[in-house]
Amino acid sequence: MKIVRSLAIAAAVAVAAPSALALNVAVYGEMGQDIATHGHTVTVLSLAQLESGINSFDVLVMGHPSDGEGFSSAACTSVSNFLGAGRRVVTEWDAVFNLFSAVGANIYVNSPPQCSFFSGTVDRGSIVGTNTPVNITQPGSPLVAGLPNPIQLGGGSEFFYQVTGFNISIWTVVATYDGWGATGNAAIMSACLGPGTVVVGVFDYGDVLPGNATSSTMLNNFITQPVGCTGILALPSTIPTLSEWAMLVLAGLLLAVGAVALRRRTTRR
């Protein structure tokens, strides 16, 4: 009986094995509370802390800098060093402005300077419409794993920036939206900068966090999922564990082996 009990415990442990990838995440702006619900360690930064160097973190999430302390040349340098060390930067809404090299004539809000990590023009940023559909164009991308198509977040898919003139050989667009007299504007996109990774959401998905499960899953994908760059997150998004089906099979095998062992002990008696 002890053999069966031990094997049952081992099977339960296998099925319950943790699989989440917990990261050390710096947040400049909003969304820290939601990020923590996925098991990540979260540190909310001031502008001075961002400027001072952030290479001790795995990921930097930037959202709504225009609502806080803004941005600076020193912050651009710090983020550049961060990406050069193979880290990841995730942006929400107006933080996309700081990544590119030019600004359009109809810009809504922004926090200069532009860091010019990439060529391209950032424009607009105001309301397209509440619950605007974000259409997934690459459903196989890990950035949109587990998300509905289209993504509609109520007040979290309402305000959109428009990025044009970016290098399509560098950027991978996985979702788009229609607005500003154009169809197929980039909504979710990613690029490598040296060994670093940049994941962009041009819309206000953080406005419905915490509390919106779709937006929460999407943001966690942006933080954890590999997109082909070579930095520290160029690894599976979970610690390698057995799939649910494989764990169930393993549990069944362990119990079967235990039953055979028990039967043999009973026969010997």
ChimeraX attribute file (.defattr): number of C-alpha atoms within 10 A of each C-alpha:
attribute: neighborCount
match mode: 1-to-1
recipient: residues
	/A:1	12
	/A:2	9
	/A:3	14
	/A:4	18
	/A:5	12
	/A:6	14
	/A:7	20
	/A:8	17
	/A:9	15
	/A:10	16
	/A:11	21
	/A:12	15
	/A:13	13
	/A:14	18
	/A:15	20
	/A:16	11
	/A:17	13
	/A:18	12
	/A:19	13
	/A:20	14
	/A:21	16
	/A:22	16
	/A:23	19
	/A:24	15
	/A:25	24
	/A:26	24
	/A:27	22
	/A:28	26
	/A:29	22
	/A:30	20
	/A:31	24
	/A:32	21
	/A:33	14
	/A:34	22
	/A:35	23
	/A:36	17
	/A:37	13
	/A:38	15
	/A:39	13
	/A:40	19
	/A:41	15
	/A:42	22
	/A:43	16
	/A:44	17
	/A:45	16
	/A:46	15
	/A:47	17
	/A:48	13
	/A:49	13
	/A:50	22
	/A:51	18
	/A:52	13
	/A:53	17
	/A:54	20
	/A:55	18
	/A:56	12
	/A:57	17
	/A:58	23
	/A:59	28
	/A:60	27
	/A:61	25
	/A:62	23
	/A:63	24
	/A:64	24
	/A:65	23
	/A:66	15
	/A:67	13
	/A:68	14
	/A:69	14
	/A:70	18
	/A:71	23
	/A:72	19
	/A:73	13
	/A:74	17
	/A:75	22
	/A:76	20
	/A:77	16
	/A:78	19
	/A:79	24
	/A:80	18
	/A:81	16
	/A:82	24
	/A:83	24
	/A:84	17
	/A:85	17
	/A:86	23
	/A:87	29
	/A:88	30
	/A:89	26
	/A:90	21
	/A:91	27
	/A:92	27
	/A:93	28
	/A:94	30
	/A:95	27
	/A:96	25
	/A:97	31
	/A:98	26
	/A:99	23
	/A:100	20
	/A:101	17
	/A:102	19
	/A:103	19
	/A:104	14
	/A:105	9
	/A:106	12
	/A:107	16
	/A:108	15
	/A:109	18
	/A:110	24
	/A:111	18
	/A:112	15
	/A:113	18
	/A:114	22
	/A:115	21
	/A:116	14
	/A:117	14
	/A:118	18
	/A:119	14
	/A:120	19
	/A:121	18
	/A:122	28
	/A:123	23
	/A:124	21
	/A:125	24
	/A:126	19
	/A:127	18
	/A:128	18
	/A:129	14
	/A:130	14
	/A:131	15
	/A:132	23
	/A:133	19
	/A:134	24
	/A:135	22
	/A:136	21
	/A:137	16
	/A:138	14
	/A:139	16
	/A:140	10
	/A:141	17
	/A:142	17
	/A:143	26
	/A:144	24
	/A:145	13
	/A:146	12
	/A:147	17
	/A:148	13
	/A:149	14
	/A:150	15
	/A:151	21
	/A:152	20
	/A:153	22
	/A:154	16
	/A:155	17
	/A:156	22
	/A:157	28
	/A:158	21
	/A:159	23
	/A:160	31
	/A:161	29
	/A:162	24
	/A:163	22
	/A:164	17
	/A:165	10
	/A:166	15
	/A:167	12
	/A:168	9
	/A:169	7
	/A:170	12
	/A:171	15
	/A:172	18
	/A:173	20
	/A:174	21
	/A:175	25
	/A:176	21
	/A:177	25
	/A:178	17
	/A:179	16
	/A:180	14
	/A:181	6
	/A:182	9
	/A:183	10
	/A:184	14
	/A:185	22
	/A:186	23
	/A:187	24
	/A:188	25
	/A:189	18
	/A:190	22
	/A:191	21
	/A:192	20
	/A:193	20
	/A:194	14
	/A:195	19
	/A:196	23
	/A:197	28
	/A:198	23
	/A:199	26
	/A:200	22
	/A:201	26
	/A:202	28
	/A:203	29
	/A:204	25
	/A:205	27
	/A:206	25
	/A:207	23
	/A:208	18
	/A:209	20
	/A:210	15
	/A:211	10
	/A:212	16
	/A:213	14
	/A:214	19
	/A:215	24
	/A:216	21
	/A:217	19
	/A:218	19
	/A:219	25
	/A:220	18
	/A:221	20
	/A:222	27
	/A:223	28
	/A:224	23
	/A:225	21
	/A:226	21
	/A:227	21
	/A:228	14
	/A:229	21
	/A:230	17
	/A:231	21
	/A:232	16
	/A:233	23
	/A:234	18
	/A:235	15
	/A:236	12
	/A:237	17
	/A:238	13
	/A:239	13
	/A:240	11
	/A:241	13
	/A:242	14
	/A:243	11
	/A:244	12
	/A:245	10
	/A:246	13
	/A:247	19
	/A:248	16
	/A:249	14
	/A:250	18
	/A:251	21
	/A:252	14
	/A:253	14
	/A:254	18
	/A:255	21
	/A:256	14
	/A:257	15
	/A:258	20
	/A:259	16
	/A:260	12
	/A:261	15
	/A:262	15
	/A:263	12
	/A:264	11
	/A:265	11
	/A:266	9
	/A:267	8
	/A:268	6
	/A:269	5
